[in-house]
Amino acid sequence: MPLYDSTLETLAPAQRAARDENALAQQFAYVMAHSAFYQNKLRGADKISTRAELAALPFTEKDELRSSQEAHPPFGDYLAAPPESVVRVHKTSGTTGRPLYIAMTRRDIETTHECGARAYVSAGVSRGDRVVHCLNYQMWAGGLTDHLSLERAGATVIPFGVGSTHLLLRTIRDLGINAISSTPSYLTHLADIVRSELRIEPHELGLRKGFFGGEPGLQNPSVREKMEREWQLRAMDANYGMADVLSIFGGECEARAGLHFHGQGALLVELIDPTTLAPLEIETGARGELVYTNLTREAQPLVRYRSHDAAEIVSSERCECGRTSFRFRVLGRSDDMVHVRGVNVFPTAIAEVLASFHDELSGEFQIVLDTPPPYNQLPLRVELAHPLPDETLSNLNAQLVRTLQERLNFRAAIELVPHGALPRSEGKTSRVVRTPNVQP
């Protein structure tokens, strides 16, 4: 299995920890010298050089960054580099609130593309691959940064973006494109168009590799199996990240046993209990929330930034591919977690159950919250794959309710809707629909 940077990616844990703490000491000194935000927030913390010392500091929350940018536009008072050194600006998706503007220096960009290239090579990008990149280029980091990371990994990249699906199909055929980079849900949308417009099955289009991110779900074996069966491609979870931290720092290898951490040298990762906020060891089987501290970022460095991504550490041992970084699985966002009679329910877990009904369901669904919590049952709008007789619908509804109760321990109120009734996204798909009076 190829590696992008064999020295860095195979470091022994003790060597990696020593490098991280050395970088942490230098980065923290830089932050406290140049970031007005952290000078005020961490007053009295003169020097930090170990993980234990870092763990004593307060967390940084996204709402603090939003407030900072509102009070000190456009980049906030956590901008630690001269404004004239900012050479690129991105914007977060804003799916959980006001978007953030992401400022990057040339060094920040270099770090981003190096980590991204590691992830893509790990996922199987190789020289000679022609990858059509179908993510939003309109300031979303996944558009341009992922494109340039694909190039650095060795691919020929076709910068298509989203929309104009008919032109996309023609472009794939004209250029002999063998790989696609997109969200998983976009490939589902594309399959419908291929069948309806070209009158062929998706695999006849010739895509043989898929590099996906931006949404959960691909770690669900049923979702992946359906995608690979329809398209006859190798579907890889290739580009997990957060624009405000680092565009890509997670991606699986050919072993497909969790996402490798690819942010070596760029991020220091902590795991915490999201309820007590106590630190947890990053060890096989541990579950908690991921927290990030930048180790080299110049423009907008973050210290103990809460991701609100719940994750399980799949393994902290060396992988069969030779990489020594820990591997993890994202369970879902705490923002999307819904409490149903004391049970924490993630949309990703619901998706996994629904995917097992792939003969009857399209895989599209929404959690519809039109009243404030608490919830005794969870309203679900679930899309059919094709029309079914009334009796079959009734039996299917009852079976879904029963299966969700057995596997996830909550009761659902299910509305089955026709195929195509739920919106398809060309960016990120939102599974939780809240009316304005219902807050996360």
N, C-alpha and C positions, 0 to 999 in steps of 0.2 A: 504494500500500500504506500503510495508516494506521500512525502511530507514536503511542505513548502520551506520550512526552516528547521532542519533536522536537529541542530544544536539546541535551539530554544525549546522545541516541542518535546524533547526527550530528557530535559533536565531532571535530575533527582529532586524529590520534594524538598530536601534540606537546602540544596543549592538555590532552588526557586524561592524559598522563603527568605533566604539571606538577601537575594537580589531585590525582592519586593520591599523588605524593610529598609534597605539602603536607599531605594528610590523613594520610599515613603518619607524618609527624613528630609531629603532634598526637596520633594514636592511640597511638603507642609511648610517648609521655610519660605518657599516661593509664594504659596497661598497667603501666608500671614504678612508677607511684605507687600503684596500687590492687590489683594481682594478686600475692598472696604466691607463687603458683606460679611466675610468671615472674621475680619478684624473686630467687628461689632458682635458677631454671634459667638465667637470663641475667645473673647477677651480673657486674658490671663493664661491662655495655653500657648506658651512661647515655643515649645519644641516637642515634637512627636517623632519617635523613631521605631516604635514596636507596635505590634498588633494589640497588645494589652493596653498600651497607652491610647491607641486609637479608639478602642472599645469604650473608653471612659468619656469620650466626647459625645455631645448631643447629635441626633440625626438631622439630616436635611430633608425637607419635604418639598414636593413640587409646588404646593401652594405658596411656599416662601419665595420660590423663584418667580412665580407669576406676580406676586406682590412687588418683588424687586424690579421686574421689568416694567410694571405699571408706574412705579415711583421714579424709576431712572431709565426711561426709554432710550434706545430700543433694546439694549442687551442686558440691562440690570446692573446693579453695583457689584455683582459677583464677576463682572468682566475684569480679568486680571492682567490683560495685555493691552498695549496701546491700541486705540480704535483703528489707527492706520495700518496695524499689522494684521487685521482681519481681512482675509482674502476670499472667504466664502461664507454665505449665510444660508442656513436651512430653517425649516419650521417643523415642529412636531405635529402629529396628526390632529391633536386637539379632541380626541375621542372622549376624554374624561375632564374636559374643561378648556379654558382659554389656551390656545397654542403658545408655545415658547419659541422665541427666535434663538437659533443655535449659531453662534459665531465660531469660526475656525481659523486658526493661523496655518501657515504652510506646514509647520511641524505637526499640528493636530491632524491635518489631512494625511500626511505621510503615515502617521500611526494608524489612522482609520483604515487606510488601504492595505497596510501590512497585515493587520489582524483579519481584515476581510478576505484577503488572498489565502491566508492559512485555512480559513473556514471553507472556502470554495474548493481548494485543492483537496482538503479532507473529504469533502462531499463528492469528489469525482470529476471536477473540472480539469480538463487537460488541453494541451495545445492541439489545435485542429478542431476543437468543438466550436460550432457556430451557435451562439446563444442569443435568442431573441429575448430582450429584457422588457417585461411588461409590468412595470411598476410606475407609479405616478412620478413624473419628473418635476412637477410644479412645487418646488421647494421641499418636498418630502425627501428626507435623507435617503430613503430606500431607492429612490430613482437614480440620482447621479453617483452617490458614493458606492452603491452596490455595483453599478455599471463599471466604475473604474476599478473596483476590487476584482471583478470578473476579468477585466483586461489584464490586471497584474497577475492573476492566476494563470494566464496564458490563453484565454479564450478570445475568439473573434466575436465581438458584441454588436448586436443590432439594436440601437436605442429606440424601441418602438413606443414605449409608454402604454397608456390605457386608452380605450375607445377605438373607433374605426376597425371593428373586428373583421369585417370583410376584407379590408386591405391587409390585415395581419395574416389571414389565411393565404392570400395570394403571395405575400412576401415570404412566408415559410416555404411555399412551393418553389418560388422563383430562385431563392438563394440556397436551397438545399439545407435549410436549418435543421439541426439534429437535437437541439436542446432549448428549453424554455426556462425563464426565471420569472416567477409570479407568485401571487398568493395561491394557496390551494383552491379556494373557492372560485378563482378566476378560471382555473382549468375546467371546473365543472360547468361554468357558463360557456366556455369555449366548446366543450363537447356537444352541448345542445345546438350551437350554431353550425358546427361541422356536419351534424346529422341532418339538420333542416335545410341548410343552404347548399352544401356540397353533395349531399346524399351519399355520404360514405361514413364508415365507422372511424372514430378518432385515430385508431392506430394506423390507418392508411395514410395519414398526413405525414408520417415519417419521423416524428419526434421520438427520441430514444433516451433522453435524459431530462429530468425535471428537477430544478433547484428552487425550493419553496421556503417562504417565510412570511412574516407580517401577520400571521394568524395561527392559532393553535389547531390541532387536529391531526397533523400528519403522523404524530407518534401513536395514533390510534391504528392498530393493525387492520381493522376493517376498512377504514377510509383509505389507507394506503393500498390495500389489496385491490379495492375497487378501481382506484385510479390507475394502478399498474395494469390491471386486466383490460380496462377500456383503451388505454393508450399504448400498451406494450412498451412502456418506458421504465427506467429506474427512478423512482420518486425519492428525493432526498430532502430531509429537513436541514437546510443549508445556511440560513442566515438569521439567527436570532440575535436581537440587540435592542438597544434603546437609544434613540437619536440624541437625547440629552446627556447620555453617558458615553456611548461608543456605538457607532452604527451597526457593526457586526462583531460579536464576540462569542457566539455559540453556533455550532454546527456538527452534525454527526459524521462519522466515518463509514466506511463500507461495512463495518461490523454492525452498524445500526443499533447500538446498545446505549442510547442516550446521546445528548448533545455534549460534545467536548467543549471545555472552556478554552477559547482561543485568544483571550485577552492578556496573555502572559506579558509582563513588562509594562502594560498599559493600565491595568485595573487591579486593585486589591479587592477581593471578594470576602464578605462576611455572610454568615447565616445566622438569623435570629428567630426566636419564637415570636410570631406576630402578635401574640396576646400579651405576654409578659415582657417582651423586648429583650429578653436575656440572650446572650450569645450562645450559639450551638456549634459543635465541632462539624467541620465539613468532612463527613465520613460516610461510608456506604450505609444507605438506609435512612439517613437523617432527613427530616422534613422541616421546612421553615421558609422564611422570606429572605430573598437575596438583597444584600446591601452593598453598594459600590463606592469606592474611593478612587478617583483618577490618580495615576502615578506620573504622568508626563504632560497632561493637558495644560496648555498655555492660556487660551482665551477664556474659558468658563470652567475652571476646575471645580469639582464637587467633592465634598468630604462627607462620608457616611450617608450617602443618598439612598433613601428607601425606595426600592423598585415597586413594592406592593405586588410583586410576582411571587406566588407560592411555588416552591419547587421541592423536588425530592432528589437527593444525591444518589444517583444510580450506582456509581462506583468511584472510589478514590484510589483505586489500584491502576497499575499500568495496563493499557488496553492492548489487545492483540495487534493493533496497527502500529504499536511502538510509542504512541503518545502517552505522556505521564500526567496530563492535566485531568482534573476530576471531570466526571460526566454527570449530567443532571437532566431532569425531566420537569418541564414547567407544568404545574397542575392547574393554573389559572390565575387570573388577577383578583386580588382582594376586592377591587372595585366592582367586579361582576359576581362575586360570591353572594349567594342569597341564603339566608337562614330560614329553614322550613321546619318548624317544630323542633328546634334545637339541633338540626342537622345542617352542616355547611355544604351547600350544593354549588359546584362549578359548572358553567356551560360546557367545558371540555368533557366532563364526565357524562353529561347528558348526550353529547354528540357521539361518544363512544357507544352508548347503549343503542341509540337510534341507527347508527351505522350497521349494526348487526341485522337490521331489517332492510337491507339494501334492495331486496326484490320488490318491496312495497313502497319504500320511502326514498325521496331524492337526497336526503341528508340535510336539507335546509330546515331550520326551525328558528323560532323566537320565543324567548321568555317574556311574557307580556305582564308588566307590573303597572296596574292602574290604581292601586291602593297602597298606602304606606304599610310597612311591616307592623306587627308580625304576620307570618303566613302559615296557615294550616295546610294549605296545598298550593302547588305552583302551577299557574296557568301557562300552558305551552301551546303554541301554534305550530303545527307540524305539517310539512308539505309531502304530498304523495308523489310517487314516481310516475304514476299513470292512473287513469280512472279505475275505480273498483266498484263492484255491486254494493248496495246498501248493507246487505247482511255481512259481507266481508268487511266493510268499513266498521261496523259495530264490533265485530270480533277482534279486528285489528286494534281498535281503540282500547278495548278491555285488556288485550294482551300487552299493549304498551304500558298501560297503567300498572299492571301486575309486574312486569319486568323491571320498571323503574323502582317500584316499591321493594322488590326483592334485592336488586343490585345496589341501589343507592339510598334506600331506606327513607324515601319520601313519597308522598302521594301527589300525583299530577292530575290536573284538569286539562284534558287534551282536546284541542279543536283541530281536526284534520282538514286541510285546505288543498285545493287542486294544484297540480303541477304548474309552476310558473307564477303562483299567487304571491310568493314572498320575493322581496327585492334581491337582485343579484348585485354584488359589488365588484367594481374593478379596482378597488383599493382594499381596505379592511372591511370585513363583514362584522356588523354588530349583532350579537345574539341576545342582548338584553334591551328591551324597549321599555322605557319608563315615561310615564306622562309627566308634565312639568312639575306637578306637586309631589312626585316621588323621587327622593334623593337616594344615592347609593349609601 
